[in-house]
Amino acid sequence: MTTFTPADFDFTFLEEGFCARDIVEQKINELSLSDDKDAFYVADLGDVLKKHLRWARALPRVTPFYAVKCNDSRAVVMTLASLGAGFDCASKTEIQIVQSLGVDPSRIIYANPCKQVSQIKYASAHGVQMMTFDSEVELMKVARSHDNAKLVLRIATDDSKAVCRLSVKFGATLKSSRLLLERAKELGLDVIGVSFHVGSGCTDPETYSQAISDARCVFDMGAELGYNMTLLDIGGGFPGSDDSKLKFEEITAVINPALDKYFPVDSGVRVIAEPGRYYVASAYTLAVNIIAKKVIMKEQSGSDEEDDWTSDRTLMYYVNDGVYGSFNCILYDHAHVMPVLHKKPKPDERMYPCSIWGPTCDGLDRIVEQCTLPDMQVGEWLLFENMGAYTVAASSTFNGFQKPDIHYIMSRAAWQCMQQIHAQGMPALAEEQCPGNMPSHCGRESSLELPAKPCAPRVL
Ligand SMILES: *Cc1c(COP(=O)(O)O)cnc(C)c1O
């Protein structure tokens, strides 16, 4: 595995005691003199490392294979490659991105159950053996196009409690699993295990334990047909920030006992997962600039509403990134975003019901339907945190609006920690050597803290 230098990542070292927010502030100050107040990101690669340490603590039996589709930025993939993670790739291009960094093909799972034949051939030619399937047609394609595939049967899960459901599109039922295993046997294919994905934004951790128990059934079916399966892949869906309904550790507290029950350590089964958002969401902060504004005066309706919330006006803010850019997560990932104010308002500053819109000419391009914000001017900034997952990866330049620049940063402590993990691996490292050096917040009070509140719906 290649060893990278800071220059390979193209990040800037954070000075001692500084954090991502300080860099956001610094960039805003630099831009304040210019007319070109383009939206930009600050991405803290140290935050990705922190997630990796947290993963090792909470899921010691499970090797993460990062889902590249979530954010395929080179710096992110490089960070995870250095840390020894594996990768979930869904296409030839994603395999190329990962392999261009010197990652061994054994650390890649081609986790797309419906692949184009030419891309199966590409995987075969480049040593990528692990791949998922959920249909008979896929088995026949793989039998014809791959020399030595190690197949993983993707099963459907009950994703009725997930925000983004996946089992409508992917996953075999338990009933069809037996037929698929029989067919694989006839074709002389090697099935090494079972995978699932509970859907993203899963709100019930029991979904994981149910899916782990279903996987056990399929392992037993496989054994009856003469397969000795050795791989369980518990997929993704782990939350990427702590403002999610369900905390990461609440989920792992359900997963660990389920693994110990159905796949005890002495079963010899290797357990992997495909976290995407978990690793990158909180690392990215987006700063957008207000480029236009409208004040909508409320009609004198003559009604006698006596309400604190009654405002004589509504403000519409237009900013320079929207749903065709970074905020595509609102459409594709059902994300709900709220800005953080850049300038702290005065204690008695008046707040107004507001909406926030993207820069394109499409009426769909709305970022926040309702929130309360002070009266701000064109040229002021709004910040959005937790913007690393399913944002830059799927953003377009529709209507000619360019994607924001990303400024990567990392603290020296995080860099040293990463080098140690790279050299010695996670087990050698354990708790002692890293986390203490890496405060999760700036040592001092940030001037930026003040999330906008959603406002009472009846105002507008
Ligand atoms: C998208 C995807 C993931 C990652 O999902 P997250 O919710 O970001 O963790 C993992 N595995 C597969 C097969 C996926 O399609």
The ligand as an SDF file (V2000), in Angstrom:
LIG
                    3D

 15 15  0  0  0  0  0  0  0  0999 V2000
  -25.2340    3.6480   -0.8520 C   0  0  0  0  0  0  0  0  0  0  0  0
  -24.7610    2.3280   -0.3760 C   0  0  0  0  0  0  0  0  0  0  0  0
  -24.0230    2.2410    0.8110 C   0  0  0  0  0  0  0  0  0  0  0  0
  -23.7650    3.4230    1.7260 C   0  0  0  0  0  0  0  0  0  0  0  0
  -24.9210    3.8300    2.3770 O   0  0  0  0  0  0  0  0  0  0  0  0
  -24.8310    4.9210    3.5650 P   0  0  0  0  0  0  0  0  0  0  0  0
  -26.2380    5.1570    3.9520 O   0  0  0  0  0  0  0  0  0  0  0  0
  -24.1730    6.1310    3.0110 O   0  0  0  0  0  0  0  0  0  0  0  0
  -24.0220    4.2910    4.6510 O   0  0  0  0  0  0  0  0  0  0  0  0
  -23.5420    0.9970    1.1600 C   0  0  0  0  0  0  0  0  0  0  0  0
  -23.7790   -0.1110    0.4100 N   0  0  0  0  0  0  0  0  0  0  0  0
  -24.4830   -0.0540   -0.7410 C   0  0  0  0  0  0  0  0  0  0  0  0
  -24.6830   -1.2930   -1.5200 C   0  0  0  0  0  0  0  0  0  0  0  0
  -25.0100    1.1580   -1.1600 C   0  0  0  0  0  0  0  0  0  0  0  0
  -25.7370    1.2000   -2.2850 O   0  0  0  0  0  0  0  0  0  0  0  0
  1  2  1  0
  2  3  1  0
  2 14  2  0
  3  4  1  0
  3 10  2  0
  4  5  1  0
  5  6  1  0
  6  7  2  0
  6  8  1  0
  6  9  1  0
 10 11  1  0
 11 12  2  0
 12 13  1  0
 12 14  1  0
 14 15  1  0
M  END
$$$$
